[in-house]
Amino acid sequence: MMFGPITTSAEPKTVGWRSGDWQDRLRFIVEMMRTMSVQTDPQELVRSYSARVRQLMPADRWVALSRRDLESPWFRVTRSSTWSGDINPWKNKDRLPVFSGGLLAELIYGDQPRLIEDLTVAADDPAAAFLEGQRSLLAVPQYDGGSSLNMVLLMKKDPAAFDREAIPEWVWLSNLFGRATHNLVLADEVKRAYAVVDRELRHVADIQRSLLPRTMPTISGLELAAHYQTSQWAGGDYYDFFPLPDGRWGILIADVSGHGTPAAVLMAVLHSLAHSHPGSPDPPATLLRYVNGHLASRYTAENDAFVTAFYGIFDPVRRELTYASAGHNPPRLKRCEDGSVLALDEAGDLPLGLFPGQDFKQATLALRPGDQIVFYTDGITEATNPAGTMFGTERLDEALENCHLDAQGLIDTVLVALKEWTEDRPAADDRTMVVAKVF
C-alpha cells in the first residue's frame, strides 16, 4: 500500500476528467452549473451534483465523511454509494453512523488530499466495510474555516486507477461545490431563524398595538382621528387619551428614540407609567414629571434612550388646551377663521428620561370653532424624497389648508402628500398623527 501526499510515479490506468472533447465537457459543466443554480434544498443539490459529477470522475464506490461538531479521532459517515437510500445529514444527523479511529479518521483529520494507489485495509478497521474490495482511493478534503471538516472518498477496484493530472481540478471543483452547499445550508438556517424572529416580531407588534386606543373617544367639542404606522413590525411611537373630571380629556403623543423592538419595549413601559399615575394625570406638567422621574431613574439611565412627549388637556367648557412638552415636535394649529398657522411651542422642555428631577412648564391656549390641531411625530416631517429633502412643516401646513375636511379627511390628505413626496418609499421612521377639529 502507498499512502501519503499526492506524489507518485505510477502511471494512471484510467482517464476521466480530461477525456473527451473540451467543448463537450464545457457544455456538460455549464448544464450542471445551471441546474445547481436553481436548487434551494441542500439535499437535492447534493443529489443533483453527485449524479452528474460521477460522469466526470467515475468511481466504483464513494463515501462522504464529516467531523463537524466532533473531536479527533471521531468522524461521521454522511453518505455512501453502498447504501440503498440516502439520509439527510442536516435533518437526521442522529441516524448517521459514527466511528472512531482507523484509516478514515487519519484521512479526514490529515487536512490534505490523499491518493492511495494500492489500498489494503486492516480487518479490524472501524470502517472496513466501506472500503472492502477497493484498491485505489482518492481522498478529497472540503475545507471550512481552514480545516477539512468534510471529505469525499472516491474508490476504484483496480490499483493506480485515478488520473493524477485531473486531481487538482477535482479538489478545486469539490471545494467550490462544498462551499455552495454550505452556503445553501446557512441560507436555509437563516431563513428558518428569520421566520421565527418574524413570527415573534408580529406578536410584539400585536401586543404593542393593543396598547393604543381601540377607538377614538367621544369628546365634547372635538372631532378626532388618528394614524399609526411603524417603520418595522414594532416601533416607539405612542398616543393615548385620558378621561378627566368635568368632561376634560388628556391627549398624549410620544416618540421613543430608536426603532424596532427596543423602542417598542420602552413604549410599553411608557404606557404603563402613564396609566399608573396616582390620581388623575392632571395638570400636564405633573404627568410628564412623574413619567420622567421613573424613566430616568429606572429605565433610561444606562442605555442612552429618551422619549419626546407632548401632553395637552382639552377643556370643552372653556374651549382651552393646556399643555406641556418634553422635546416633542410642536403640534400645528390651523386657524380656519383667519387662515393662520401656529406652532404650539410656548412650553418646551428637555425629553423624558434624561434628568430625574426635571420640571416642566405649561401653557394655555384658547381655541376657536374650526381650529384644526395636528399632533404628530417626526416620522411625518422628516420623511424624505429621493433627493434627501425632508417633507417639513411647510408641506404639512399646506396639507391642512382645506378647512372643510373632517379629521380623517385631513389625515388622508397628509398621507397622500407624504406618498407623493417620498415616491411611496417605505417609511424610515414611525409615523403617527392625531388630528383634532374644534367645533
Backbone torsions as a table, in degrees:
resi	resn	phi	psi	omega
1	MET	NA	136.3	173.8
2	MET	-109.8	121.2	-179.1
3	PHE	-133.5	127.2	179.4
4	GLY	164.4	-168.0	177.5
5	PRO	-60.1	164.0	-175.6
6	ILE	-76.4	80.6	172.1
7	THR	-141.4	112.2	-177.5
8	THR	-151.8	152.0	178.9
9	SER	-102.2	-4.0	-179.2
10	ALA	-67.6	146.3	179.7
11	GLU	-86.0	137.6	178.6
12	PRO	-67.7	148.0	-179.4
13	LYS	-99.5	-20.9	-179.8
14	THR	-131.5	158.3	179.9
15	VAL	-127.1	132.7	179.8
16	GLY	-127.8	-68.0	-173.1
17	TRP	-58.3	-41.5	-173.0
18	ARG	-97.6	4.8	-178.8
19	SER	-81.1	155.1	175.9
20	GLY	84.9	173.1	179.8
21	ASP	-69.1	138.1	-176.9
22	TRP	-64.6	-31.7	179.1
23	GLN	-69.4	-36.2	176.1
24	ASP	-64.7	-43.6	178.3
25	ARG	-63.7	-38.2	179.3
26	LEU	-63.2	-45.4	178.9
27	ARG	-61.8	-39.5	179.2
28	PHE	-61.8	-46.0	-177.4
29	ILE	-68.6	-40.8	178.4
30	VAL	-59.1	-45.3	179.7
31	GLU	-64.6	-37.9	178.2
32	MET	-65.2	-44.2	179.1
33	MET	-65.0	-38.1	179.7
34	ARG	-63.6	-43.8	179.3
35	THR	-64.7	-42.3	179.5
36	MET	-64.1	-33.3	-174.2
37	SER	-67.5	-19.2	-179.2
38	VAL	-97.2	-2.2	-179.5
39	GLN	-76.7	138.4	176.7
40	THR	-118.6	-12.5	178.9
41	ASP	-104.6	121.6	-178.8
42	PRO	-55.9	-38.4	-179.0
43	GLN	-64.0	-43.1	178.2
44	GLU	-68.1	-34.8	177.5
45	LEU	-62.0	-46.0	179.5
46	VAL	-62.9	-43.6	-178.5
47	ARG	-62.3	-44.1	-179.7
48	SER	-65.9	-44.3	-178.6
49	TYR	-65.1	-46.3	-175.2
50	SER	-62.1	-40.7	-178.2
51	ALA	-63.4	-36.0	-177.4
52	ARG	-83.3	-38.5	-173.3
53	VAL	-72.2	-23.7	177.7
54	ARG	-66.8	-19.5	175.2
55	GLN	-77.0	-26.0	177.8
56	LEU	-82.9	-37.9	-177.2
57	MET	-128.1	78.5	-174.6
58	PRO	-60.7	143.6	177.1
59	ALA	-148.8	152.0	177.8
60	ASP	-81.7	-23.7	179.3
61	ARG	-155.9	150.2	174.7
62	TRP	-144.2	150.7	180.0
63	VAL	-139.6	138.9	176.3
64	ALA	-110.5	134.9	-178.4
65	LEU	-119.7	159.4	174.1
66	SER	-148.3	143.6	172.9
67	ARG	-123.2	19.4	176.3
68	ARG	-61.6	134.4	177.9
69	ASP	65.3	16.2	178.7
70	LEU	-122.1	157.7	177.1
71	GLU	-107.4	149.8	178.3
72	SER	-59.0	137.7	8.4
73	PRO	-101.4	26.9	-175.1
74	TRP	-81.3	144.6	175.8
75	PHE	-150.4	165.4	-176.9
76	ARG	-124.1	135.0	172.0
77	VAL	-87.9	119.1	-175.4
78	THR	-99.7	-27.2	178.8
79	ARG	-151.5	153.4	176.3
80	SER	-157.3	138.8	177.2
81	SER	-70.2	-10.6	178.1
82	THR	-83.1	-11.5	-179.9
83	TRP	-81.8	145.1	178.4
84	SER	-73.4	-26.6	177.3
85	GLY	-139.0	173.4	179.1
86	ASP	-113.1	153.2	179.7
87	ILE	-111.7	135.5	177.5
88	ASN	-72.7	110.0	-174.2
89	PRO	-71.2	-17.1	-178.9
90	TRP	-88.2	-26.8	-178.0
91	LYS	-107.5	-20.2	-176.9
92	ASN	-130.1	47.3	-176.8
93	LYS	-59.8	-32.2	-177.0
94	ASP	-68.7	-14.9	179.4
95	ARG	-90.4	-4.5	-177.2
96	LEU	-87.9	139.5	-179.9
97	PRO	-71.3	140.7	179.5
98	VAL	-117.9	136.3	-178.2
99	PHE	-128.3	163.8	178.0
100	SER	-132.3	126.7	175.0
101	GLY	77.4	-172.8	-179.9
102	GLY	85.5	-173.1	-175.3
103	LEU	-61.9	-42.9	-176.2
104	LEU	-67.4	-35.5	175.1
105	ALA	-64.8	-41.3	178.7
106	GLU	-61.5	-38.4	-179.1
107	LEU	-68.8	-51.8	-172.9
108	ILE	-71.6	-31.5	177.5
109	TYR	-84.6	-5.6	176.6
110	GLY	-76.1	-19.1	174.7
111	ASP	61.8	22.9	-179.2
112	GLN	-138.9	152.0	169.3
113	PRO	-63.0	142.6	-179.6
114	ARG	-135.3	141.6	175.1
115	LEU	-123.8	121.7	176.3
116	ILE	-114.9	116.9	-172.6
117	GLU	-101.6	-5.1	174.5
118	ASP	-145.2	81.2	-168.9
119	LEU	-81.3	127.3	167.0
120	THR	-129.7	143.2	-174.9
121	VAL	-124.9	133.5	177.6
122	ALA	-64.3	143.1	-177.0
123	ALA	-63.1	-29.3	-178.0
124	ASP	-93.8	10.8	177.1
125	ASP	-63.8	131.5	-176.2
126	PRO	-55.2	-30.7	-175.9
127	ALA	-112.9	27.7	-175.9
128	ALA	-58.6	-33.0	-176.8
129	ALA	-63.3	-28.6	-179.3
130	PHE	-77.9	-16.6	-174.3
131	LEU	-110.9	-5.6	-173.9
132	GLU	-57.6	132.1	175.9
133	GLY	82.1	3.7	-178.1
134	GLN	-105.8	142.8	-177.7
135	ARG	-115.3	-24.0	177.1
136	SER	-117.6	139.6	-180.0
137	LEU	-139.3	129.9	173.9
138	LEU	-117.1	118.4	179.5
139	ALA	-101.0	118.3	-177.7
140	VAL	-112.9	107.8	179.1
141	PRO	-74.1	149.5	172.3
142	GLN	-119.5	113.6	-169.3
143	TYR	-86.7	142.5	174.2
144	ASP	-147.0	118.5	-176.1
145	GLY	67.4	24.8	177.4
146	GLY	88.8	-3.5	-178.9
147	SER	-122.5	155.2	179.4
148	SER	-82.8	83.2	179.9
149	LEU	-78.0	-22.9	176.0
150	ASN	-130.6	159.1	-180.0
151	MET	-154.0	143.4	175.1
152	VAL	-113.3	130.4	177.5
153	LEU	-109.7	121.9	173.9
154	LEU	-105.3	135.8	-176.9
155	MET	-133.3	150.7	174.8
156	LYS	-134.2	154.3	-176.3
157	LYS	-73.3	-24.4	-178.6
158	ASP	-95.2	149.9	175.2
159	PRO	-72.7	155.5	176.7
160	ALA	47.7	48.6	-170.3
161	ALA	-100.6	-3.3	-177.1
162	PHE	-100.0	143.1	176.7
163	ASP	-76.1	107.5	-177.3
164	ARG	-61.7	-33.7	-177.8
165	GLU	-66.0	-22.1	-178.7
166	ALA	-89.2	-12.0	-172.6
167	ILE	-64.3	-44.6	179.4
168	PRO	-56.4	-45.5	179.4
169	GLU	-65.5	-34.8	179.9
170	TRP	-67.1	-41.7	176.5
171	VAL	-62.1	-42.6	178.6
172	TRP	-60.4	-51.9	-178.2
173	LEU	-62.0	-42.2	-178.6
174	SER	-63.4	-39.2	-179.5
175	ASN	-72.7	-36.3	175.1
176	LEU	-62.4	-41.2	177.3
177	PHE	-65.4	-41.0	178.7
178	GLY	-59.4	-41.3	178.7
179	ARG	-67.2	-39.5	179.6
180	ALA	-62.9	-42.5	179.1
181	THR	-64.9	-44.8	-179.8
182	HIS	-62.0	-40.8	178.2
183	ASN	-64.3	-36.0	178.2
184	LEU	-68.3	-39.1	175.9
185	VAL	-61.8	-45.8	179.2
186	LEU	-62.6	-41.4	179.3
187	ALA	-61.5	-39.7	178.6
188	ASP	-66.7	-40.4	177.7
189	GLU	-64.8	-41.3	177.6
190	VAL	-63.5	-40.9	179.5
191	LYS	-61.1	-45.1	179.8
192	ARG	-68.2	-38.7	177.4
193	ALA	-65.3	-39.9	178.7
194	TYR	-63.6	-37.7	179.3
195	ALA	-63.0	-39.1	177.7
196	VAL	-65.1	-47.7	180.0
197	VAL	-63.1	-42.1	-179.8
198	ASP	-60.8	-42.5	178.4
199	ARG	-63.2	-41.7	179.5
200	GLU	-66.7	-40.0	179.7
201	LEU	-66.6	-32.9	175.5
202	ARG	-63.2	-40.5	177.8
203	HIS	-64.8	-41.8	177.8
204	VAL	-60.2	-43.7	-180.0
205	ALA	-63.4	-40.2	178.6
206	ASP	-63.8	-42.8	179.1
207	ILE	-63.6	-42.7	-178.9
208	GLN	-62.2	-45.0	-179.2
209	ARG	-65.5	-26.7	177.4
210	SER	-67.9	-17.5	177.9
211	LEU	-81.4	-14.3	179.2
212	LEU	-85.7	159.1	178.5
213	PRO	-58.7	132.5	179.4
214	ARG	-71.4	-36.2	178.1
215	THR	-137.5	160.9	175.5
216	MET	-74.3	133.9	178.6
217	PRO	-69.9	157.2	174.4
218	THR	-90.4	110.7	-177.4
219	ILE	-117.7	123.7	179.5
220	SER	-59.3	127.4	177.3
221	GLY	89.1	-3.7	-179.1
222	LEU	-130.9	144.7	167.9
223	GLU	-114.6	129.7	-171.0
224	LEU	-120.9	150.4	170.4
225	ALA	-152.4	154.0	-178.2
226	ALA	-141.9	151.9	174.3
227	HIS	-133.2	134.4	-178.2
228	TYR	-136.6	121.1	-178.1
229	GLN	-141.3	123.4	177.5
230	THR	-94.7	150.0	177.7
231	SER	-78.0	-23.3	174.1
232	GLN	-125.5	-170.1	-179.0
233	TRP	-56.9	-42.9	179.4
234	ALA	-126.4	159.3	-177.2
235	GLY	-150.4	-171.1	-173.9
236	GLY	-111.6	4.8	176.9
237	ASP	-77.3	153.0	-176.9
238	TYR	-155.0	137.8	170.2
239	TYR	-140.4	154.2	-176.2
240	ASP	-161.8	165.0	178.6
241	PHE	-130.6	142.5	-176.9
242	PHE	-128.4	115.5	176.0
243	PRO	-69.4	135.3	-177.6
244	LEU	-126.7	165.0	179.0
245	PRO	-59.1	156.6	175.3
246	ASP	65.4	27.8	175.9
247	GLY	76.3	6.3	179.4
248	ARG	-80.7	156.8	179.4
249	TRP	-136.2	138.8	172.5
250	GLY	-91.9	137.1	178.7
251	ILE	-121.5	117.9	-176.5
252	LEU	-119.1	134.5	170.2
253	ILE	-133.6	138.1	-174.9
254	ALA	-146.5	160.9	-178.0
255	ASP	-143.4	115.3	178.0
256	VAL	-81.2	138.6	177.5
257	SER	-63.5	148.3	-179.2
258	GLY	87.8	-172.6	-175.8
259	HIS	-137.9	171.9	169.6
260	GLY	68.9	-152.6	-172.4
261	THR	-61.9	-43.0	178.3
262	PRO	-57.9	-41.8	178.2
263	ALA	-66.5	-36.6	-179.8
264	ALA	-65.6	-37.3	178.4
265	VAL	-64.0	-45.3	179.5
266	LEU	-68.3	-31.5	175.1
267	MET	-61.9	-40.5	177.7
268	ALA	-64.9	-38.5	175.8
269	VAL	-62.4	-43.4	178.9
270	LEU	-59.8	-44.7	178.0
271	HIS	-58.7	-45.9	-179.3
272	SER	-62.0	-43.5	-180.0
273	LEU	-65.3	-43.0	-178.5
274	ALA	-62.1	-35.4	-178.1
275	HIS	-89.7	-4.1	178.0
276	SER	-101.0	4.7	179.2
277	HIS	-59.3	127.9	-179.3
278	PRO	-66.7	123.4	-177.8
279	GLY	78.4	-168.6	-179.3
280	SER	-71.0	139.1	176.2
281	PRO	-75.0	75.7	-171.4
282	ASP	-154.2	131.2	2.4
283	PRO	-80.2	178.5	-176.0
284	PRO	-56.2	-43.3	-177.6
285	ALA	-62.0	-31.1	179.9
286	THR	-66.0	-45.0	178.6
287	LEU	-63.5	-45.2	-179.7
288	LEU	-63.2	-38.7	179.2
289	ARG	-64.8	-41.4	179.8
290	TYR	-64.3	-49.5	-179.4
291	VAL	-63.8	-42.9	-179.2
292	ASN	-61.0	-42.4	-178.7
293	GLY	-60.6	-43.5	-179.6
294	HIS	-72.3	-40.0	178.4
295	LEU	-62.0	-50.2	-174.0
296	ALA	-67.4	-32.5	-176.0
297	SER	-88.7	-22.2	-172.1
298	ARG	-124.3	-25.0	-168.5
299	TYR	-122.4	-31.4	-172.0
300	THR	-115.1	-2.6	-174.0
301	ALA	-63.1	-31.6	-172.7
302	GLU	-112.5	2.0	-177.0
303	ASN	-123.4	8.8	175.2
304	ASP	62.2	17.2	177.2
305	ALA	-85.8	157.0	175.4
306	PHE	-153.6	172.1	-176.9
307	VAL	-136.4	129.1	169.2
308	THR	-93.8	144.3	-176.1
309	ALA	-152.2	147.1	172.8
310	PHE	-129.9	125.3	-178.9
311	TYR	-128.4	119.9	178.7
312	GLY	-124.4	148.0	176.8
313	ILE	-115.1	121.7	-179.2
314	PHE	-96.1	128.0	177.0
315	ASP	-107.2	107.5	-176.1
316	PRO	-69.7	-24.8	179.6
317	VAL	-72.5	-49.4	179.5
318	ARG	-83.8	-12.2	-173.4
319	ARG	51.3	55.9	-179.0
320	GLU	-128.4	152.4	173.7
321	LEU	-121.6	115.9	174.7
322	THR	-102.6	129.2	-171.3
323	TYR	-142.3	161.5	172.0
324	ALA	-139.3	149.1	-177.0
325	SER	-131.5	138.2	177.0
326	ALA	-115.2	76.6	175.4
327	GLY	69.7	14.5	-175.3
328	HIS	-90.4	157.8	175.9
329	ASN	-58.7	125.3	-179.9
330	PRO	-62.6	127.0	175.9
331	PRO	-57.1	155.0	179.1
332	ARG	-99.6	130.5	178.8
333	LEU	-114.0	116.6	176.7
334	LYS	-99.4	117.6	175.8
335	ARG	-87.0	98.8	-178.4
336	CYS	-68.6	-17.1	179.2
337	GLU	-64.5	-40.4	-178.7
338	ASP	-127.3	0.6	177.5
339	GLY	82.2	3.4	-178.9
340	SER	-78.0	156.9	177.7
341	VAL	-125.4	129.2	-179.4
342	LEU	-119.1	151.7	171.0
343	ALA	-104.2	129.1	179.9
344	LEU	-81.0	80.7	-171.7
345	ASP	-127.1	22.2	-177.7
346	GLU	-83.7	-7.3	179.3
347	ALA	-138.0	83.9	-177.6
348	GLY	-120.2	134.7	177.5
349	ASP	-137.7	-176.6	-178.1
350	LEU	-68.1	157.0	178.3
351	PRO	-61.4	164.3	178.0
352	LEU	-75.7	147.3	173.8
353	GLY	95.1	3.5	-178.1
354	LEU	-96.4	-49.1	-176.5
355	PHE	-131.4	121.7	-173.6
356	PRO	-59.6	-38.3	-173.2
357	GLY	-94.2	19.3	-173.8
358	GLN	-69.4	140.2	172.9
359	ASP	-102.5	161.5	-177.0
360	PHE	-130.3	137.8	177.6
361	LYS	-81.5	163.7	177.6
362	GLN	-130.9	155.9	173.7
363	ALA	-142.1	152.9	179.6
364	THR	-124.6	134.4	-176.7
365	LEU	-126.8	130.0	175.4
366	ALA	-80.3	130.2	-179.9
367	LEU	-102.8	159.6	-178.6
368	ARG	-127.8	154.2	175.8
369	PRO	-57.2	135.2	-178.5
370	GLY	95.0	-12.4	177.9
371	ASP	-62.0	142.6	177.6
372	GLN	-120.7	121.3	-179.8
373	ILE	-113.4	129.0	177.5
374	VAL	-116.0	109.7	171.4
375	PHE	-89.4	134.0	-174.3
376	TYR	-152.8	161.9	173.1
377	THR	-103.4	166.5	-172.2
378	ASP	-70.0	-10.0	174.4
379	GLY	-63.8	-20.4	176.7
380	ILE	-76.9	-59.5	-173.3
381	THR	-76.4	-22.3	-179.0
382	GLU	-95.8	5.2	173.0
383	ALA	-64.0	136.4	-173.7
384	THR	-113.9	155.6	171.7
385	ASN	-85.3	176.0	-178.2
386	PRO	-58.0	-23.4	179.3
387	ALA	-83.0	-4.9	178.9
388	GLY	91.1	7.4	178.9
389	THR	-85.4	134.3	-177.0
390	MET	-74.9	153.4	176.8
391	PHE	-61.9	-47.3	171.9
392	GLY	75.9	169.5	-178.7
393	THR	-75.7	-27.3	-180.0
394	GLU	-63.4	-43.9	179.0
395	ARG	-71.2	-31.5	173.9
396	LEU	-63.0	-43.4	178.9
397	ASP	-63.7	-38.8	179.2
398	GLU	-61.8	-35.1	-179.5
399	ALA	-71.1	-14.2	-178.7
400	LEU	-98.7	8.3	-172.9
401	GLU	-64.4	-35.1	-175.1
402	ASN	-78.4	103.3	-177.5
403	CYS	-78.5	-3.8	-179.6
404	HIS	-90.7	-5.5	179.7
405	LEU	-81.0	148.2	173.1
406	ASP	-80.0	-178.3	-174.4
407	ALA	-61.5	-44.2	179.6
408	GLN	-67.2	-36.6	177.7
409	GLY	-61.7	-37.0	177.6
410	LEU	-65.5	-42.7	177.8
411	ILE	-62.2	-44.8	-179.7
412	ASP	-60.1	-38.5	179.6
413	THR	-65.0	-42.4	178.3
414	VAL	-63.9	-42.3	-178.4
415	LEU	-65.3	-38.0	176.4
416	VAL	-64.2	-43.8	178.7
417	ALA	-62.6	-39.1	177.9
418	LEU	-64.9	-43.1	-179.5
419	LYS	-61.6	-43.2	179.1
420	GLU	-66.4	-40.6	-176.8
421	TRP	-67.5	-43.5	-177.3
422	THR	-86.8	-2.3	-175.0
423	GLU	56.2	37.2	173.8
424	ASP	61.3	29.1	174.7
425	ARG	-75.2	152.8	179.8
426	PRO	-58.2	145.5	-179.6
427	ALA	-65.9	131.6	178.2
428	ALA	-87.0	-14.2	-179.8
429	ASP	-143.1	159.0	177.4
430	ASP	-63.0	145.1	-178.8
431	ARG	-126.8	119.2	-179.8
432	THR	-133.7	137.2	175.5
433	MET	-138.3	140.7	168.6
434	VAL	-126.9	122.7	-179.6
435	VAL	-110.8	131.5	176.3
436	ALA	-123.0	125.6	174.0
437	LYS	-107.4	128.3	-178.1
438	VAL	-88.3	134.6	174.6
439	PHE	-137.1	NA	NA
